[in-house]
Amino acid sequence: MKKSIIFTMSLILALAMFSYCHAANTVTFNASAAVVSVVPDGSTNFDMATVSGVPTLVHLKAIVFQPSAANDKIQVRAGSATGAVIWPANPDVLGAGQVLYFDNLMVDPYIVASECTFGTAANAKITLIYSIHPDPNY
């Protein structure tokens, strides 16, 4: 009986730690559709390379931004917080709610939270659509 109580308490503690450490962006991954969706928390960076099941580099086909307010903006970089900008933050360049298409740009999308503006972060959504080439050396 003691062992089962200790095991149960350990499991509860482990789950609480996992939830606390990962209480950030809400990320969903659909492998068959090759789509990653992110609902930002407004303060945590997003690195697509950390999404389990997604290759480190993907052939990016499109980014779809569904804003929470008219003046929301995002900026997407290539590979890191200091990588090249592949989606500019300036909404005058690409308005919120638009789709940016790529010709299979091989990249690891990275979003720096401090470079984004959200009216209500939990109501915004960023969708990354990609393809995987059958040859990993391509």
C-alpha positions in Angstrom: 0.0 0.0 0.0 2.8 2.4 0.9 4.6 1.7 -2.4 1.4 2.5 -4.4 0.9 5.8 -2.5 4.5 6.8 -3.0 4.3 5.8 -6.7 1.1 7.8 -7.1 2.5 10.9 -5.4 5.7 10.6 -7.5 3.6 10.4 -10.7 1.5 13.4 -9.6 4.6 15.4 -8.9 6.2 14.4 -12.2 3.1 15.4 -14.1 2.9 18.7 -12.3 6.6 19.5 -13.1 6.0 18.6 -16.8 2.9 20.9 -17.0 4.8 23.7 -15.2 7.9 23.4 -17.4 5.9 23.2 -20.6 3.2 25.8 -19.7 4.0 28.0 -22.7 3.0 28.0 -26.3 0.3 25.5 -27.2 1.7 23.5 -30.1 -0.1 20.9 -32.2 1.5 18.8 -34.8 -0.3 16.9 -37.6 2.3 14.6 -39.2 0.1 13.3 -42.0 -0.8 16.9 -43.1 2.7 18.3 -42.4 1.3 21.1 -40.3 2.4 22.7 -37.0 0.1 25.1 -35.3 1.2 27.4 -32.5 -1.1 29.4 -30.1 1.4 31.7 -28.5 1.5 32.6 -24.8 3.0 36.0 -25.6 6.3 35.5 -23.8 7.9 32.2 -24.9 10.0 31.8 -28.1 9.0 29.1 -30.5 11.6 26.9 -32.2 10.1 24.4 -34.7 13.2 22.2 -34.3 12.0 21.3 -30.7 8.6 19.9 -31.9 8.8 16.2 -31.5 8.4 14.3 -34.8 9.3 17.3 -37.0 12.7 17.2 -38.8 15.2 19.8 -37.7 15.0 21.5 -41.2 11.8 21.5 -43.1 10.8 22.6 -46.6 8.5 25.5 -45.6 5.6 26.0 -47.9 3.5 28.6 -46.1 2.9 30.5 -42.9 -0.6 31.5 -42.0 -1.2 34.1 -39.3 -4.6 34.4 -37.6 -4.4 37.4 -35.4 -6.3 38.2 -32.2 -6.6 41.9 -33.1 -6.1 44.2 -36.1 -2.6 45.4 -35.0 -1.2 42.0 -34.2 2.1 41.2 -35.8 4.6 38.4 -35.9 8.2 38.0 -37.0 9.6 34.7 -38.0 13.3 34.0 -38.2 15.4 31.3 -39.7 16.9 28.9 -37.2 17.5 31.1 -34.2 16.7 34.3 -32.3 19.2 36.1 -34.5 18.6 34.3 -37.8 17.5 36.0 -41.0 13.9 37.4 -41.0 11.7 35.3 -43.2 8.4 36.9 -42.2 8.7 40.6 -41.3 7.0 42.0 -38.2 5.9 45.2 -40.0 2.1 44.7 -40.7 2.3 47.2 -43.5 4.5 44.8 -45.4 2.4 41.8 -44.8 -0.9 42.4 -43.1 -2.1 40.2 -40.2 -4.3 37.4 -41.5 -2.4 37.0 -44.7 -0.6 33.9 -46.0 3.1 34.0 -46.9 4.0 31.3 -49.4 7.5 29.9 -49.9 9.0 27.8 -52.6 9.9 25.0 -50.2 12.4 27.1 -48.3 14.6 24.8 -46.3 14.5 26.3 -42.8 13.9 25.8 -39.1 11.3 28.5 -38.3 11.9 30.4 -35.1 9.7 33.0 -33.5 11.1 35.5 -30.9 8.2 36.4 -28.6 9.5 39.9 -27.9 9.4 40.7 -31.6 5.7 39.9 -31.8 2.6 41.9 -30.7 -0.7 40.3 -29.8 -3.9 41.8 -28.5 -4.7 38.6 -26.8 -2.0 36.0 -27.4 -4.2 33.0 -26.6 -6.6 34.1 -29.4 -3.9 34.2 -32.1 -2.7 31.3 -34.1 0.4 30.7 -36.3 0.3 27.8 -38.7 3.4 26.5 -40.4 2.8 24.3 -43.5 5.8 22.3 -44.8 6.8 19.3 -46.9 9.3 16.6 -46.2 11.5 15.5 -49.0 11.9 11.7 -49.2 15.7 12.1 -49.5 17.0 13.5 -46.1 20.1 14.8 -47.9 18.1 16.9 -50.4 
